[in-house]
Amino acid sequence: MQHTEVDHLVVAAATLAQAAAWAETTLGVTPQPGGRHALMSTHNLLLGLAGSVYPQSYLELIAIDPEAPAPGRARWFGLDDGALQARLAAQGPELVGFVARSGMVDMHRWGLINARFQPGPILSASRETPEGLLSWKIVVADDGRPLAGGAVPTLIQWSGTHPAERLAPSGLDLTALTVRGLPDLAHQVLRLRPLTREPLPGPALQATLITPRGPVILTTAQHAPG
């Protein structure tokens, strides 16, 4: 089965202003504008990663778009979860999951189903950028929450240009990714590399970044179920 690759990390924020302030304080960098996601009524900021370990990867800072109408379904990355919203308001932005790109997203989706997950349907999404339209297919669970607390990545298949190709160097580099609670069968389906698997307990997802402020470790707040 074809392997998947780490595409991007997802950090949720209460607002994009909060996200930008967090990036400058925690990471020592200023994020670039992203765009609006009409499908999910969200918007984002982006930071390119150097890609020494994970080529063509980036960091996404995402928030609910207050000017957009309700999407009519649960937003991706658990953004509608009340407990997450409360933490974002009280504690600031939080790593909520990661995305893995696939050249055969339907095959990998069925592999997760066979691994006893409910990854949800394949959705078509896009956003406008000054350089043109970005479009992709993405697998989002019906409740919007990342699988296994973030240990199982959201699957994506890009159509055409990849957003990392349009991002300026940020001084950030993702050097390590650790998951806890990723079942053996799902690991065999995704063949995601390089990836460190550790046993529970602990955060479902842990990412190590090299930044202008030195090494920074981001972790999910939720724990993957045992």
BELHUPE-V32914 format. One record per pair of residues at least 24 apart in sequence whose C-alpha atoms are under 8 Angstrom apart, sorted by the first residue. I is the first residue (numbers start at 1). GAP is how many residues later the second one is. If there is no record, write none. Layout:
# BELHUPE-V32914
<<I & GAP> <I & GAP>>
This chain:
# BELHUPE-V32914
<<1 & 188> <2 & 101> <2 & 102> <2 & 188> <2 & 189> <3 & 99> <3 & 186> <3 & 187> <3 & 188> <3 & 189> <3 & 190> <4 & 96> <4 & 97> <4 & 98> <4 & 99> <4 & 186> <4 & 187> <4 & 188> <4 & 189> <5 & 49> <5 & 95> <5 & 96> <5 & 97> <5 & 187> <5 & 188> <6 & 48> <6 & 51> <6 & 92> <6 & 93> <6 & 94> <6 & 95> <6 & 186> <6 & 187> <7 & 47> <7 & 49> <7 & 50> <7 & 51> <7 & 91> <7 & 92> <7 & 93> <7 & 94> <8 & 49> <8 & 50> <8 & 51> <8 & 52> <8 & 90> <8 & 91> <8 & 92> <9 & 49> <9 & 50> <9 & 51> <9 & 86> <9 & 88> <9 & 89> <9 & 90> <10 & 49> <10 & 50> <10 & 51> <10 & 52> <10 & 67> <10 & 85> <10 & 86> <10 & 87> <10 & 88> <10 & 89> <11 & 48> <11 & 49> <11 & 50> <11 & 51> <11 & 82> <11 & 83> <11 & 84> <11 & 85> <11 & 86> <12 & 49> <12 & 50> <12 & 51> <12 & 65> <12 & 67> <12 & 76> <12 & 81> <12 & 82> <12 & 83> <12 & 84> <13 & 48> <13 & 49> <13 & 50> <13 & 75> <13 & 79> <13 & 80> <13 & 81> <14 & 49> <14 & 50> <14 & 71> <14 & 74> <14 & 75> <14 & 78> <14 & 79> <15 & 47> <15 & 48> <15 & 49> <15 & 50> <16 & 27> <16 & 28> <16 & 29> <16 & 45> <16 & 46> <16 & 47> <18 & 74> <18 & 75> <19 & 26> <19 & 42> <19 & 43> <19 & 73> <19 & 74> <20 & 25> <22 & 70> <22 & 71> <26 & 187> <26 & 190> <27 & 184> <27 & 185> <27 & 186> <27 & 189> <28 & 183> <28 & 184> <28 & 185> <29 & 141> <29 & 142> <29 & 183> <30 & 140> <31 & 139> <32 & 135> <34 & 95> <35 & 92> <35 & 93> <35 & 94> <36 & 29> <36 & 91> <36 & 92> <37 & 88> <37 & 89> <37 & 90> <38 & 30> <38 & 33> <38 & 88> <38 & 89> <39 & 32> <39 & 86> <39 & 87> <40 & 30> <40 & 31> <40 & 33> <40 & 34> <40 & 35> <40 & 36> <41 & 24> <41 & 27> <41 & 28> <41 & 29> <41 & 30> <41 & 34> <42 & 26> <46 & 121> <47 & 120> <47 & 121> <47 & 123> <47 & 125> <48 & 116> <48 & 119> <48 & 120> <48 & 121> <48 & 122> <48 & 124> <49 & 120> <49 & 121> <49 & 122> <49 & 123> <49 & 124> <49 & 125> <50 & 119> <50 & 120> <50 & 121> <50 & 122> <50 & 123> <50 & 124> <51 & 122> <51 & 123> <52 & 121> <52 & 122> <52 & 123> <53 & 121> <53 & 122> <53 & 123> <53 & 141> <54 & 120> <54 & 121> <54 & 140> <56 & 108> <56 & 109> <57 & 107> <58 & 106> <73 & 69> <74 & 68> <74 & 69> <74 & 70> <75 & 68> <75 & 69> <76 & 64> <76 & 65> <76 & 68> <76 & 69> <76 & 70> <77 & 67> <77 & 68> <77 & 69> <78 & 65> <78 & 66> <78 & 67> <78 & 68> <79 & 65> <79 & 66> <80 & 64> <94 & 124> <94 & 125> <94 & 126> <94 & 127> <95 & 123> <95 & 124> <95 & 125> <95 & 126> <96 & 50> <96 & 54> <96 & 124> <96 & 125> <97 & 49> <97 & 52> <97 & 53> <97 & 54> <97 & 56> <97 & 57> <97 & 108> <97 & 123> <98 & 52> <98 & 54> <98 & 55> <98 & 56> <99 & 54> <99 & 55> <99 & 56> <99 & 57> <100 & 53> <100 & 54> <100 & 55> <100 & 56> <100 & 92> <101 & 54> <101 & 55> <101 & 56> <101 & 57> <102 & 53> <102 & 54> <102 & 55> <103 & 54> <104 & 53> <105 & 32> <105 & 33> <105 & 50> <105 & 51> <105 & 52> <108 & 47> <108 & 81> <108 & 82> <109 & 30> <109 & 46> <111 & 75> <111 & 78> <111 & 79> <112 & 74> <112 & 77> <115 & 70> <115 & 71> <117 & 30> <119 & 28> <134 & 25> <134 & 26> <134 & 27> <134 & 28> <134 & 29> <135 & 24> <135 & 25> <148 & 33> <148 & 34> <148 & 56> <148 & 75> <148 & 76> <148 & 77> <149 & 55> <149 & 71> <149 & 73> <149 & 74> <149 & 75> <149 & 76> <150 & 54> <150 & 55> <150 & 70> <150 & 74> <151 & 28> <151 & 29> <151 & 30> <151 & 31> <151 & 53> <151 & 54> <151 & 73> <152 & 30> <152 & 34> <171 & 39> <171 & 40> <171 & 41> <172 & 37> <172 & 38> <172 & 39> <172 & 40> <173 & 36> <173 & 37> <173 & 38> <174 & 33> <174 & 34> <174 & 35> <174 & 36> <175 & 32> <175 & 33> <175 & 34> <175 & 35> <176 & 31> <176 & 32> <176 & 33> <177 & 28> <177 & 29> <177 & 30> <177 & 31> <178 & 26> <178 & 27> <178 & 28> <178 & 29> <179 & 24> <179 & 25> <179 & 26> <179 & 27> <180 & 24> <180 & 25> <180 & 44> <181 & 43> <181 & 44> <181 & 45> <200 & 24> <200 & 26>>
